[in-house]
Amino acid sequence: MKVTLDLTDLVQSGKLTAAEAERLRGLAARDTVSLGINILVGFGVVAVAAGAGALLPSAYTALALGVVMFGLGLGLIMSGAKAWELLAQICLVLGALGFCGGLAMLDEGSLRVMLLIALLLAVAAVVARSGLLIAASVLVVGGCLGSSTDYRHAMYSLSVEEPTLTIVVFAVIALAGYLVSLRVTAAYERLGLIAARTAVLMVNFGFWVGSLWGDRLLRVRALLHGDPSILHDYTARSEYVSPLVFSIGWAVALLAAGVWAVKTDRRWMVNVVAVFAAIHFYTQWFEKLGASPGTVLGAGVLLLAFALGLWSFNRKAAPAVPA
């Protein structure tokens, strides 16, 4: 566990002696040098991989580089060289992403290869103990359901094509990640919680989009009727799940999650519930009332109240520091 301390403030407040502070500075200086070397070598590895990919741009190059870099990182971890731990993590993450990217190019991003990539990233995350890879694995599942993000000039967008399926699938993933985190060692508990938290974000995104446009259940209908052409039937006007259902369901889910989070002292969940409760409220506020000076003023006052309440909760929940 890494802890950030203000040594000067601790010494001045009498919570740490000058000798203890000097000893900690010495330890930090040694770690800082090791960190700097790891970062420099990591940049070198990235540059070499990028150069090789530019010289031989193909899916097979990405696969080969991915295998080499992942193998290098795995070798450093198995050697037990603590000084090169950061470099090992860099190689493992880049290797896994490069290999999975090569697979996606070979099969043109098909559903089967995306599911395989999600599984491979999860396995790589466990091997590398990488929170980034486990989060990427969960997000790839969203891609299998049609979720995506986009950026254009001065505009970001979020797409969730199947809100109902997104909510159900990621609710299951969130529950599974949480239950796994309760039954594994501390090193893997973190991965379970990251997977669960990423899934919770996706559940909220599903509710958000559904509360605005509803859900025509295209994939469910295509599966039930055995007709893939239904997936492209965006002109259909009938809605199987109305936006109102998502709006009410989202509010109930946020309330239940908030009560559970407070009772079990899950501060991350409390903060997420507060943020998405505000997003839900303002989405419906402006969707129903429109944008005017009065509604903007009222929204601002309520936002300040939400922020004050959240600050008060975090302050009370923060553990007391002994003198």
N, C-alpha and C positions, 0 to 999 in steps of 0.2 A: 504494500500500500504506500502510495506517495503522498506526502503531506507538505503543504506550502506554509512556511513560517516567516514572519517578519522578525528577524533576530534582534535588530536594533530596538524595536518597540518592546520586545519581550525583556531585554536587558534593562531598559529604562523603567519598565513597570515592575521590575523586581521578580519576574517569573522565571528568569534564567540568569545564571551567573555569567560573567565575562569569559571565564575559562570554558564553560560549556558551549557558549556561542562560538568561540574560536574553534573549538573541536568540530562543531557542526559545519562551520565555514570550510574547514579543511576537507571534510568528507564531500561537501557539495562541489568544491573546486575539482576534486578528482573525477567525480561523476560528470561534471561539465566538460572536461577535456575529452573523456570517453564519448560523450554524446556528440561533441563536435566532430570527432574523427568518424564516428558512425554515419553522421549526416553527410559528410564530404564523400565518403566511400559510396554511400547510397546514391548520391547524385551522379557519381561516376558510373555506377551500375545502370542507372536509368538512362544515362546518355548513351552508353554502349548499346543497350537494348533498343533504344529509339533509333539509333543510327543503323543498326542491323535491319530493323524493320523497314526503314526508309529505303535502304539499298535493295532489299528483297521483299517488296510488299506483297504478301500472300497470306492466306490462312495457315498454310503449313509453317511459314516462318513464325507466326504468332504461337502456334502449337509448340514448335521446337523451343523457342525462347521461354515460353511458359514452363515447360518441363525442366529446362536448365536452371532457371531462376528459382523455381520451387524446390528443386533438388539441392541447390546451393543453400537456400535458407534452412531447409530441413537438416542438412548436414551440420550447419553451424549450431542449430539447437541441440542436436544429438551429441555434439562434441562437448556440450556443457560450458562453452565459452561465454561467460556472462558479459564480458567486455564487448562482444559483438551481437548482443541480443537485439538491439534496435535494427542493425543491418539485416539480421536474420528475418525479422518481421517484415522489413521492406521487401526483401526478396520473395518471401512467402506470399505476401499480398499481391505483388506485381505478377508473380508467376501464375498464381491462381486466376487472376483477372485476364492475363494474356492468353492462357490456355482456353479458358471459357469463351473469350472473344473469338479465338480461332474456330472453336466448335460452332459458335453461332454463325460465323461467316460460311462455313462449309455446308451447313444445312439451311442456310438462308433464314435463320430465326424462326424455325418451325416450332410448334407447340412441344413436340417430343424433345427437341434439343434444349428448349428453355427449361423444361422440367428436369432434364438431366443436369443442366448447368446449376439449377437451384440446389440439387442434391450434392453436386461436386463442391460447390461453394460452402455448403454446410459442413461437409467432411473436412475441407481445407481449413475452415474456421476452427474446428475442434483440434485439428493437428497443430495449427499455428496459434491457437488461443486468441484469435483475432476478432474483435468486436466489429470491425469494418466489414469483414467477410460474412459474418453471420447476419449482419444487417442487409448486406447486398443479396444474400440468399433469400431472405424474406421478401425483399423488394422485387426480385425476379419472379416470385410467385404472383405478385401483383401484375407484372407484365404478361403472365400467362392468361390472366383474366381480362386483359385489354387495358389495364391502367398504364398511364404514361405521363410524362411532363414534357413541356416544350418551352422554348425561349425564342422570341422574336424581338426586334428592336424595341427596347423599353417596355417589354411585355412578357410576363411569365404566365404559363397556363398549366392547369392540372386536368387530366382526363381520367375519369373512372367510368368505363362503359357498362359495368355490371355492378351497380351499388349493392344489390341484395346478396349476390354471391360473394362480393368483396367483404361485406360485413360478416357473413357466416364463416367463410374460410379463415379470415384473419382473426376472428374471435376464437376459433378453435386453436389456431397457432399461438395466440397470446396465452390462452389457458395452458396449452401444452408446455410452452416455454417457462411459464411461471411454476408449474408443477415440477418440471425437471430441475429448475433452480433450487427447489427445496430439498432435492434428494442427491445432489452431487457435491463435490468438494468446492472450496471457495474459488479455485481457478476457473472452474466451468460454470459456477453459479452466475458469474458475470455474463457469460455468453447466453445463458438461458434468459436472464433478465433483459439483455439487449434485444434478443429475438422477440420477447414478449412486448417490450416497449415499442419496437418498430411496428409490430402487428397492431398494437393499440392505435398508433397514428393512422395506419391504413384503415382501420375500422371507422375512425372519425371522419376520414376523407370520404369513405363510402356513404356515411350518413349525410355529410355536407352536400355532396353532389345529388344524392337522392332527395334531399329536402327541397331542392330547387327544381329538378326535372322529373322526379319519379323514376320508375324503372319498367321498361317493357319486357324484361326477362328474355332477351333475345337468345342467349346461350341455352337457357333452360328450355325454351320452346323448341329450339333447334334440336336439342338432345331428345326431348320427348317425342317430337314428330319425325325425327330422323331426316330432317331437311336442312342441310347446311346453308341453303340460300336465305333462310330466315335471319341469319347473322347480319345480313346486309339490308334488312328491311327497315331502314331508318325512317321511311315515310309513314309507317303505321301510326295511327293516332290513338289507338286504344292503349291505355296504361293499366298494367296488371297491378302495379303498386303505386299509389298516388303520392305526391310530395308530402301531403298531410300525414300519412302514415310514418314516413321517415322523420318528419319534424317531431311528432309526438314520441316516436320510439327513441330518437336521439336524446330528447330531454329526459326520458325515463332512464335510459342507459347511463347518462352522465350523472344523474342523481344517485343511482344505485352504486356506480363506481366511486363517486365522491364519498358516500357514507362508508363504504368498505375501506377506502383509502385512509380516511380519518381514524377509523377504529383500529386498523392494523398498522398505523403510523407509516404509511407509504407516501412520503412527501412528493416524490416525482409524480405519482398518479394524481395527488391533490392539485399540483400545479398544472398538469395537463388537463384535468377536468375543468379547472378554472379558465384556462386559456380557450378551450373549445366551447365551454359554456358561453363565454363572451362572444366568440365567433358565431355560434348558433343564434344568440340573441340579436346581434347586430345584423346578421344575414336576414333574419325574419323581420327585424325592425325596418330596415331600409327597403326590403322587398315589398312589405305591405304599406309602409307610410311614405316611401320615396325619400329623396334627398331635398331638404329645404333648410333654411337657417334654424328653424325651430327643432327639427328632428336631429340635426347635427349637434346643436347645443345640448339637447337632452341626452344624446348618445355619449357626448364627451363627459357630462356630469356622471352618468352611470359607469363609464369606463374608469373614472377616478375612484369611484366607490369600490368597484371590483378590485382595482390595484391596491387600494388601502386595505381591504379585507385580506387579500392574498399576502401582502407584506406583514400584516399582523399575525397571520397564521404561521408563516415561516419564522418569524421572530420568536413566537412562543414555542414552536417545535424544535428550534435549534438547541442542541445540548449545551448545558452550562459548562464553562471551562474552569476547572479548579485552579486556585491560586498556586 
